[in-house]
Amino acid sequence: MIDRPRPSAWPPLLTAIALEVTATLSLRAAEGFTHPLWLIVVAVGYTGSLWLLSVVLDRGMAVGVAYGIWSAVGVVLTAVFGTVLFGEVLGPVQLIGVGVIVVGVLLVELGSHARESTEATP
């Protein structure tokens, strides 16, 4: 049997993030149940996002790394698009928080690569 390399986990992870952000913004657009058609986008978006996150894990990305990137990038994008689409304001402290999230995600990703390289060394 030929041992084939696993497909990259990044494309489904990025798509999962996009679906999660879309679902969250649609939840805001639904304004409770005053615009219920948006709730269809919410259900499809969250369901698709979680399914794709399971694909990412199946492709070998560590659960802490995958979930950390998925949730943190989702928070940052949701905050940015919330300002653009809904006029929500991000104050200075919130902007610092977004920056800390970005740095945290980078550190988690860099740490996972450092660990992989030390584990690969005999």
Secondary structure, DSSP 8 states (H G I E B T S, - for coil): --------SHHHHHHHHHHHHHHHHHHHHHTTTTSTTHHHHHHHHHHHHHHHHHHHHHTT--HHHHHHHHHHHHHHHHHHHHHHHH-----HHHHHHHHHHHHHHHHHHHHHHHHHHHHH--
